[in-house]
Amino acid sequence: MDAFVHTPPEVADTWRSSVVLKRDVFSTVERGRFAGPNGQVDAVLRRVDTAPWWATPLARHFLRREARALAAAHPLKVAPPLLFTGRRVLIRGFIDGVALHVARPIGDHEFFRSARSVLRKLHRAGICHNDLAKEQNWLRTPDGRAIVTDFQLSILFARRGKLFRIAAYEDLRHLLKHKRSYVPDALTAAERRVLARKSWITRIWMATGKKIYLGVTRGLFRFVDREGGGVRLVSDAPTIAAMLRSIPMVRDVAVVAFPDRRAGTGLYAFVEADAELKESNLREFIVGAVGKAKAPERIQVVDTLPRRSGGEVRKEILQLVAMNQLDLVDPLIAGDHERAVVARIVAGRRNLRDRFSF
């Protein structure tokens, strides 16, 4: 059942959905508008009334954990503000930011100084996030600051005991893994020692529980959250890209995910080819190859894909175009040539209907 069939009764008079951002076995996350005491604001809703009966107790538990952590983090201004919480619904403020795997802050020392400050403030307040290995849980705001989101697995500690210290250590280690990916030259000797040493709880988890967890979530539930794209980005996108590349006139293909009103997660295929290749022909071919259900919602033929100096396609820019977050593209542009390439792609973009509108 589509999440837009009904609004949760708890917020029937105050919430209006625009688009589904994410859907898994525990909850559905929607973007929309919330009418609060200070008027209507952009917001994000997490609802657990869409969870199956057997997952509902755990889903509600995660919802309560997130509500407690967001309430405690509110004065710190390092996380989305908590606007409403109920038995099956949580509404938090919308943060104008880009996920780490999209922003790709290569060489951005200031972002990671900000991220370390965020972590310090959370830990001083007794909050351990426990899910900072996911790049999509780190946001980069337009002014370059770090913000943390998705507190479902967080713990609000009453005192700084041994378990708190272990959880805080793992939060830091996961941040440093991201720092190593984007600004390795900024790592200190002490930070390298932290990276080299997992806590004993993590070592046990990696050797035992994680294997069971992955087997259940990916095997039984087909729940995949890599880069926030879910199962379709992991399972369907590579097949689609390979099939499109098999066409002689196609030079290259990049498939990215975006929030879609109907499918929850949509796929957008950017196909590098000459203009003579018609998008209608590409759609007919790919539907015949993988079926209508798996075919990308959007296909756009472009003359050139944006690339780094080494030839790697800049998927982070293409994903922002697919999501219509055009205001966040400009800071990522490397030079005049890339600006011209991206401008042509933006001018011909196909995802106009799914821009957030109210």
ZIPEVEN-V704606 format. One record per residue. N is the residue number from 1. SS is DSSP state (2 for helix, 1 for strand, 0 for the rest). PSI is psi in whole degrees, -180 to 180 (* if undefined). D_FIRST is the distance of its C-alpha to the first C-alpha in whole Angstrom. Layout:
N|SS|PSI|D_FIRST ; N|SS|PSI|D_FIRST
This chain:
1|0|135|0 ; 2|0|141|4 ; 3|0|-14|6 ; 4|0|3|8 ; 5|0|-39|7 ; 6|0|153|10 ; 7|0|140|13 ; 8|0|132|14 ; 9|2|-33|16 ; 10|2|-25|19 ; 11|2|28|19 ; 12|0|-33|18 ; 13|0|-5|21 ; 14|0|-8|22 ; 15|1|137|19 ; 16|1|117|18 ; 17|1|151|15 ; 18|1|-45|16 ; 19|1|147|15 ; 20|1|127|13 ; 21|1|-34|16 ; 22|1|147|14 ; 23|1|127|12 ; 24|0|-172|13 ; 25|0|-21|13 ; 26|0|-25|15 ; 27|0|168|13 ; 28|1|135|12 ; 29|1|127|14 ; 30|1|149|15 ; 31|1|145|18 ; 32|1|-153|19 ; 33|1|138|22 ; 34|1|129|23 ; 35|1|100|25 ; 36|1|-169|28 ; 37|0|-28|31 ; 38|0|19|33 ; 39|1|-173|30 ; 40|1|138|27 ; 41|1|155|27 ; 42|1|137|25 ; 43|1|171|23 ; 44|1|131|20 ; 45|1|133|17 ; 46|1|125|16 ; 47|1|137|14 ; 48|0|4|14 ; 49|0|-9|12 ; 50|0|-7|9 ; 51|0|145|11 ; 52|0|159|12 ; 53|2|-38|15 ; 54|2|-18|17 ; 55|2|-9|17 ; 56|2|-46|17 ; 57|2|-44|20 ; 58|2|-37|21 ; 59|2|-43|18 ; 60|2|-37|20 ; 61|2|-46|23 ; 62|2|-39|22 ; 63|2|-44|21 ; 64|2|-39|25 ; 65|2|-43|27 ; 66|2|-42|25 ; 67|2|-45|26 ; 68|2|-44|30 ; 69|2|-43|30 ; 70|2|-39|29 ; 71|2|-42|31 ; 72|2|-31|34 ; 73|2|-14|34 ; 74|2|-47|34 ; 75|2|-19|37 ; 76|2|-21|38 ; 77|0|41|36 ; 78|0|6|35 ; 79|1|165|31 ; 80|0|142|28 ; 81|0|145|29 ; 82|1|121|27 ; 83|1|-32|26 ; 84|1|144|24 ; 85|1|138|23 ; 86|0|-168|22 ; 87|0|-36|21 ; 88|0|9|17 ; 89|1|142|18 ; 90|1|135|20 ; 91|1|127|21 ; 92|1|158|24 ; 93|1|151|26 ; 94|0|134|25 ; 95|0|125|28 ; 96|0|91|29 ; 97|1|170|30 ; 98|1|135|29 ; 99|1|150|28 ; 100|2|-41|31 ; 101|2|-17|30 ; 102|2|-44|30 ; 103|2|-35|33 ; 104|0|71|35 ; 105|0|63|38 ; 106|0|124|41 ; 107|0|5|44 ; 108|0|84|43 ; 109|2|-36|45 ; 110|2|-36|44 ; 111|2|-44|40 ; 112|2|-25|41 ; 113|2|-40|43 ; 114|2|-42|41 ; 115|2|-40|38 ; 116|2|-37|41 ; 117|2|-40|42 ; 118|2|-47|38 ; 119|2|-40|38 ; 120|2|-43|42 ; 121|2|-42|40 ; 122|2|-46|37 ; 123|2|-35|40 ; 124|2|-29|42 ; 125|0|2|40 ; 126|0|16|39 ; 127|1|124|35 ; 128|1|128|35 ; 129|0|-47|31 ; 130|0|9|31 ; 131|0|37|29 ; 132|0|2|31 ; 133|0|-26|31 ; 134|0|123|28 ; 135|2|-28|29 ; 136|2|-10|26 ; 137|2|-4|27 ; 138|1|127|30 ; 139|1|145|30 ; 140|1|118|33 ; 141|1|165|34 ; 142|0|-27|36 ; 143|0|11|39 ; 144|0|4|38 ; 145|0|160|38 ; 146|1|139|35 ; 147|1|143|32 ; 148|1|141|30 ; 149|0|176|27 ; 150|0|82|24 ; 151|0|26|26 ; 152|0|-35|24 ; 153|0|6|27 ; 154|0|160|29 ; 155|1|131|32 ; 156|1|107|34 ; 157|0|139|38 ; 158|0|-29|40 ; 159|0|161|43 ; 160|0|71|44 ; 161|0|-166|44 ; 162|2|-41|44 ; 163|2|-39|41 ; 164|2|-47|40 ; 165|2|-37|43 ; 166|2|-46|41 ; 167|2|-41|37 ; 168|2|-39|39 ; 169|2|-43|41 ; 170|2|-36|38 ; 171|2|-48|36 ; 172|2|-43|39 ; 173|2|-40|40 ; 174|2|-38|36 ; 175|2|-43|37 ; 176|2|-29|40 ; 177|2|-41|39 ; 178|2|-40|37 ; 179|2|-40|40 ; 180|2|-33|42 ; 181|2|-35|39 ; 182|2|-32|40 ; 183|0|63|44 ; 184|2|-29|45 ; 185|2|-17|49 ; 186|2|-6|48 ; 187|0|132|47 ; 188|0|170|50 ; 189|2|-40|52 ; 190|2|-39|51 ; 191|2|-36|47 ; 192|2|-34|48 ; 193|2|-38|49 ; 194|2|-43|46 ; 195|2|-32|44 ; 196|2|-8|46 ; 197|0|108|45 ; 198|0|152|42 ; 199|0|160|42 ; 200|2|-32|43 ; 201|2|-42|39 ; 202|2|-40|38 ; 203|2|-41|40 ; 204|2|-43|39 ; 205|2|-44|35 ; 206|2|-34|36 ; 207|2|-22|38 ; 208|0|-76|36 ; 209|2|-36|32 ; 210|2|-36|31 ; 211|2|-40|31 ; 212|2|-44|29 ; 213|2|-48|27 ; 214|2|-36|26 ; 215|2|-40|26 ; 216|2|-51|23 ; 217|2|-43|21 ; 218|2|-32|22 ; 219|2|-55|23 ; 220|2|-46|20 ; 221|0|-11|17 ; 222|0|40|18 ; 223|0|114|18 ; 224|0|134|20 ; 225|0|26|21 ; 226|2|122|24 ; 227|2|25|25 ; 228|2|10|21 ; 229|0|-12|20 ; 230|2|-165|18 ; 231|2|-40|18 ; 232|2|-41|18 ; 233|2|-34|21 ; 234|2|-44|23 ; 235|2|-41|22 ; 236|2|-38|22 ; 237|2|-45|24 ; 238|2|-38|27 ; 239|2|-44|27 ; 240|2|-47|26 ; 241|2|-43|29 ; 242|2|-42|31 ; 243|2|-42|30 ; 244|2|-36|31 ; 245|2|-20|34 ; 246|0|-13|35 ; 247|0|127|36 ; 248|0|-35|40 ; 249|0|-10|39 ; 250|1|127|37 ; 251|1|-37|39 ; 252|1|165|36 ; 253|1|141|32 ; 254|1|126|30 ; 255|1|125|26 ; 256|1|165|24 ; 257|1|154|21 ; 258|1|154|20 ; 259|1|129|17 ; 260|1|136|15 ; 261|0|-38|13 ; 262|0|-44|10 ; 263|0|-12|11 ; 264|1|-64|11 ; 265|1|120|15 ; 266|1|161|17 ; 267|1|139|20 ; 268|1|119|23 ; 269|1|118|26 ; 270|1|119|29 ; 271|1|117|32 ; 272|1|114|36 ; 273|1|171|38 ; 274|0|157|40 ; 275|0|-19|39 ; 276|0|-23|40 ; 277|0|117|37 ; 278|0|138|34 ; 279|2|-32|30 ; 280|2|-37|29 ; 281|2|-38|31 ; 282|2|-43|30 ; 283|2|-44|26 ; 284|2|-40|27 ; 285|2|-47|29 ; 286|2|-34|26 ; 287|2|-40|24 ; 288|2|-28|26 ; 289|2|-41|27 ; 290|2|-7|23 ; 291|0|154|21 ; 292|0|-37|19 ; 293|0|-31|16 ; 294|0|-11|18 ; 295|0|149|20 ; 296|0|143|21 ; 297|0|-30|19 ; 298|1|139|23 ; 299|1|129|26 ; 300|1|126|29 ; 301|1|127|33 ; 302|1|151|35 ; 303|0|-30|39 ; 304|0|137|39 ; 305|0|143|36 ; 306|0|134|38 ; 307|1|154|39 ; 308|0|173|41 ; 309|0|-27|45 ; 310|0|-2|44 ; 311|0|-8|42 ; 312|0|132|39 ; 313|1|137|36 ; 314|0|81|35 ; 315|2|-26|31 ; 316|2|-36|31 ; 317|2|-44|32 ; 318|2|-36|30 ; 319|2|-39|27 ; 320|2|-38|28 ; 321|2|-45|28 ; 322|2|-33|25 ; 323|0|-2|23 ; 324|0|27|26 ; 325|0|63|28 ; 326|2|-27|31 ; 327|2|-17|33 ; 328|2|-3|33 ; 329|0|-44|34 ; 330|2|-42|37 ; 331|2|-16|39 ; 332|2|-12|38 ; 333|0|132|40 ; 334|0|-25|43 ; 335|0|-177|45 ; 336|2|-40|46 ; 337|2|-47|45 ; 338|2|-36|42 ; 339|2|-41|41 ; 340|2|-41|42 ; 341|2|-48|40 ; 342|2|-37|37 ; 343|2|-40|38 ; 344|2|-39|37 ; 345|2|-45|34 ; 346|2|-41|33 ; 347|2|-30|34 ; 348|0|13|33 ; 349|0|149|29 ; 350|0|-15|26 ; 351|0|76|23 ; 352|0|-35|24 ; 353|0|-29|21 ; 354|0|12|19 ; 355|0|141|22 ; 356|0|122|21 ; 357|0|149|22 ; 358|0|*|22
